[in-house]
Each structure stands twice: as C-alpha cells, then as structure tokens.
Amino acid sequence: MRSFILVLLFACGGEIELAEPIVRPLLEVTPASVRLQPGAEQLFIANRPVSWVPGDDVGAKISLDGVYTAPAATGHFHVVAMDDAGVSAVAHIEVAW
C-alpha cells in the first residue's frame, strides 16, 4: 500500500496542500457574572454577533440585543450567547435581594 501512495504523490508532482485551519477568537460575554435584584435589567455584550438564550426557564427574559430581565425568583441563573458557528459562552447571574 505504501508504494501506491508514493507513486500517486510523485504522479501529482509530490506536493500536498493542506487547508489552513480556521481560528476564531474566543467568544466572550461581558459581564461574565453579575448580581441583580429580582426584576432588574442588565445589558450583556458579546465580542461578535450572537443569539441570546436565557439558560433557565424561570421567567427570566433576554432581548435580541442582550438586555436581560431577572426573574422574580432569587437564585443562580445563566444566559447563553451562541454565534453562527455554534460556539457558545455563558454569563452567570445571581438574583438576590
């Protein structure tokens, strides 16, 4: 099998082009963590275009532009930012009085 591969390489000029890996910068969300009172709002920002998803189904909301509204319940929650390649980042929220 090795001789076949060598012949094939020489027949093609002996050159193999490798594709360059696509390197994307780390997806970052600011702030990465925050403490809010119930019902308070917080703007989250990502370093590239993302879709925002509230990570917990407890009445929290997040708008398309990243404005998070804390739920009435206290506790620890999170929001998820996801880019078009499926890369995600999480911001942590503590809701307390």
Secondary structure, 3 states (H helix, E strand, C coil): CHHHHHHHHHHCCCCCCCCCCCCCCCCCEECCEEEECCCCEEECEECCCCEEEECCCCCCEECCCCEEECCCCCEEEEEEEECCCCCEEEEEEEECC
